[in-house]
């Protein structure tokens, strides 16, 4: 049998998904099945982490701590309430990294499927290919598309794990077993933007090490671009297609945020003796790039986050809130949402009746969806911050940072998470779950909710501003 071309696979893939959706009962919305699947994974992870064999001291971990850790791993966040290396045994650490891998692959796969489902719903091609022909294919080709996601993920993880392992062997005197174990753990954690580390100081001991730091940065950026962009990037490098709007927005906005974040954080922390002040010039530049990359959703830190200047914490809040690319391991409202809202504002300032983005007109429905996702995320962060302030005596900077990190499933922390009450740990577990799956399911639900209005009311303009 002749193998279908990749361009046809995506088109038929969306058609198959849409057809599957139509066969489901009303209560069986795809997003609901996704939520149920991830909740079940969290439940299984919680049970495994509660086993005595999962801890170094051989005693069972209480339910709240196990639930928090399992949720943080499955939702690839990285926030912790117990030291990963000190509290969990090898069995516990393997359970955590398995949950991270399942969560990361699941997020990328599910997000890609739902995005393609929405695209098919409106007859779009996502412009992953310039070709228009579509032919029927069976589920074998659908599995092939999913296989591509898995292969890309594993390939990046292997590269990072290899660099990490070799560096630990040659530069830090690790034996082969420990170096390989650490390399694999951090390779998986980095690509999936999880932020879990086997070191109590995260990556601070490697702040001036370009091999370790750059390999983690590479994995975080690749994992945060999203599979649709990676797929198109690969075909583009072979000269087969033109850039789509989605990929151009994702790559451009990602680059701008990295440059702006790097410049501000580096300059602002240059003389801070508690962060970058003691490092040499190359070390400061490397630490600045690291600090600007991790808010995409990674959660690693190479300088003490709790010692950052208040202005640096605020800028990091913004970067964490924006997050990374759609259908990626990164979270936040996504760079595309942020960029599209910027285009909407620009068009309004210019007095233009429609919004044009890179040679295309932006549909009004997309504008409303972007605004809805952004404002609901703002509301969730504000509600979380107010709640945490009311039950703790921590300063606003730290509480806001922790709230954005939880909702954005980033994992960076000023160090106050372990000090919060168990009830707040449960609340933060819920927030991490909502923050990871909420934007995906909300955006899908908004796009699929196509309800025509049978009439229009008379127009009136209230005073704005």
Helices and strands as residue ranges (DSSP letters): H 6-23, H 30-50, G 52-54, H 63-74, H 84-87, H 90-121, H 139-171, H 176-191, G 204-206, H 210-225, H 227-237, H 245-269, H 281-294, G 305-307, H 310-322, H 335-350, E 356-357, E 360-361, H 364-391, H 396-407, G 417-419, H 422-448
